[in-house]
């Protein structure tokens, strides 16, 4: 008969995930060893493997748990059936409050998802797409006419651009907190979204056999022969980390 888990098993496991997230956020996933995770948790390395299979499992569970919390926040806000503007404001408040308490997990999600296995990455990115879709729906409920120009997702990504990278400059012990800045982000977004105009419809170029259109190069872009190729190691933004 298999031996049951001790009452403190789940608590210890949550502690391990939290400490690992802090180390990944501080040093990077690839630069963090399981020895360092064990030391940070105050357990031996063999004891650490009693709770997790390997470092890869730590990364996957940290990322998936963070996305699950964000999706739960969306469900909680939507359960109250708020009016369109209040819905988006509450989502912004809820997400920045969550980010304030999980900056390590948020940083891991925005920077280390690329190290996940394909199936795990698919689950995480699928969750991120659901998060973005919820914000896009909230935006288009305020400006329904923008849906015709398919602007709801780009506007959601611009909003996430304000929220997601706050950890790079906002000091936890500074004069302003996430709670202080949540209404600022909302006011800034609402002050601008009312002025958004849908772009004019594109006119497809005529295919008249010309080898090249003179307008292909803009004044601000270098000729094709002088453009530097994109680095193979450059990071591709994830759905909610544009």
Buried (B, 14 or more C-beta within 10 A) or exposed (E): EEEEEEEEEEEBBEBBBBBBBBBBBEEBBEEBEBEBBBBBBEBEEEEBEEBBEEBBBBBBBBBBBBBEBBBEBBEEBBEEEBEBEEBBBBBBBBBBBBBBEBBBBBBBBBBBBEBBEEEBBEBBBEBBBBBBBBBBBBBBBBBEEBBEBEBBBBBBBBBBEBBBBBBEEBEEEEEEBBEEBBEEBBEEBBEEBEEBEEEEEEEEEEEEEEEEEEEEEEEEEEEEEEEEEEEEEEEEEBBBBB
